[in-house]
Amino acid sequence: MMEKRAQQIRPSVLVFLQACLVLAIYANTLHVPFIFDDIPNIRDNLHLHLTQIDLESLRQAAFESPLPTRPVAYVSFALNWFFHGDAVAGYHLVNLAVHLLTGLFLWLLLTGTAELAAGPASVEKRGWSPSPEARRWICFWAVLIWLVHPLHTQTVTYIVQRMNGLAALFFIVSLFGYLRARTAVGRGGKMLWGAACGISAALAMGSKEIAATLPFFIFLYEWYFFQDLKWEGWRRKMPLLLVLVAAGAGLVWIFLGADPLQRITGGYAYRDFTLVERVWTQFRVVLFYITLLLFPHPSRLNLDYDFPLSHSLVDPPSTLAAFLFIVLLAAVALTTAMRHRVVSFCILWFLGNLVIESSVVGLEIIFEHRTYLPSMAFCLLAAGFVYRCIRSSRLRITLLAAVVAVLSFWTYERNGVWQDDLTLWTDCAAKSPNKARPNNKAGVAMEKRGRIEEAEAYYWKALVSDPDDVYAYYNLGNIARNRGHLAEAEDFYRKAIHLVPENKEAHLNLGVTLVLSGRLQEGMDHMRKAIAIDPDFALAHRNLGGLLWQQGKVDDAMAHLRQALRVDPADAEAHYLMGNSLLEKNRVKEAFSHYVRALRLRPDYVEAHNNLGVLLFQAGRPDEAAAHFQRALELNPGHAQAKANLERIRD
């Protein structure tokens, strides 16, 4: 048999081959930019922008980021920023490493469980009857299918979903540590692996809340594979049971607080669906996840689904069908546990690891990355099904290799959609044409590339989908202002503010528009409102500081510019304006340093070249001054001041 001959292949070689295939199908992702939630959580999250590694910096990154219940993930992003800045390749390499390590420990867990289930205490009862070589290959194919599955591109390629990947990695490592602790012979080995289990569990729960199911699955693993589904053995394991119950209760308190019901219902305050609608819809979502696992063609995958809601058990009728299917699946798991232990456990794994994100918590309706941890069991069942139904080793290896090849090709193809924000969001808008958000995002991507008419069309599509979409009004206001249609821009911004009075960006841009319209004081008032909404709004501080400088209110200007630079030290224009303000105070050396900093950040900054040239000329360094005036003229041949300054040097 082919499998017996292949048995001679060392496990390390198989792992290496798996890694090579994964790296090949994700090779086109290393330069995928920060997208969507990457931006507030990583790129614009100043708490991650470490300039040195110390405990206080790491504490701020961990607990002052947008989601303080995920400190482990944020610390990993902070370390990425320290070593790589905003160069995305380093982030993608770490995500790939997390994915590969998860696959490695999943294989170790599956093979260890296979040996455990094939022990002397009845192979058939535990539902694992294949031969030893078949068990090994079932585990191999299950892990390989999971590693290359296109559905997981949303966890691996989407940088911020490292949160999801780390939670899954440490979840599997923790369960593997529990397995090794239970099967270790000596006390030292049990303590070592027990500690690994506990530390990994803490890391999983500090990565993402989905790991809160881990205590339940440790209990289930113990009950299925060590207690033989009998309650008598739990008398000797009462301390473990109490620890698991306490851990579960503690996680509920950490993630949901002292009033879980209020926290759950409060999560629906800003949703366009109710708790009841979400619960009914999730039965159809879970069924849809299963279809995606079975047929994950890239044309079916989407970052931003427009998934229709279920309003009751029979509206739409497919809700009832999905509900009955999920109930039947759970019943199969419970009724077949004694005869098909592994199958039963896999079904419960799949359903149980979807409970947090596919039940009552007020999250968005559907995301593909939620299948990352649950799908591990699905892949094991798929590989086991092939081995059960096909006797010929040549035929089943050929079939599974073909499945892996197709999935790998689809993963590579799907990763092509993630290449930049334009390809991703136009794909989303095409697949969810009646949803406002992907149309808005596609419009922003078009606008960034100067394709204004196409961007405008997307924004109007967003308003057709949702007449109260604040982002569409805001984006249309930006287009109108840039065209010089200031009255139209003002109208769009005011509509955005009417819908969301706390929209700081709309207040700022309305302020800018009013200033351009000659209504200076009214415009500055809106900039102050933006700062009142967010005292760390660097762009508003910079704009207001610039206007105050123009009015001769230098001290007030400098106060706002300091705030802008405190929040965003890489703002070249704020450095330039601070240099101007310092010159007004005759603080020439400080002004000089700010102009230099502005040019380091933006080498094509014409005004900074000119002003720095003036200071160099006054300092008796005409050659350096001339170089800056010359550079300013290269960038803007019509710059009168730079031309006059250069002529003065030459004269």
PyMOL commands that set and color helices and strands:
alter all, ss='L'
color gray80, all
select helices_A, chain A and resi 2-6+11-25+27-29+38-43+46-48+55-63+71-84+88-117+132-148+150-156+159-183+187-205+209-225+232-235+238-256+260-266+275-294+298-300+318-335+341-352+368-371+375-389+393-417+421-431+436-448+452-465+470-482+486-499+504-516+520-533+538-550+554-567+572-584+588-601+606-618+622-635+640-650
alter helices_A, ss='H'
color red, helices_A
deselect
rebuild
show_as cartoon
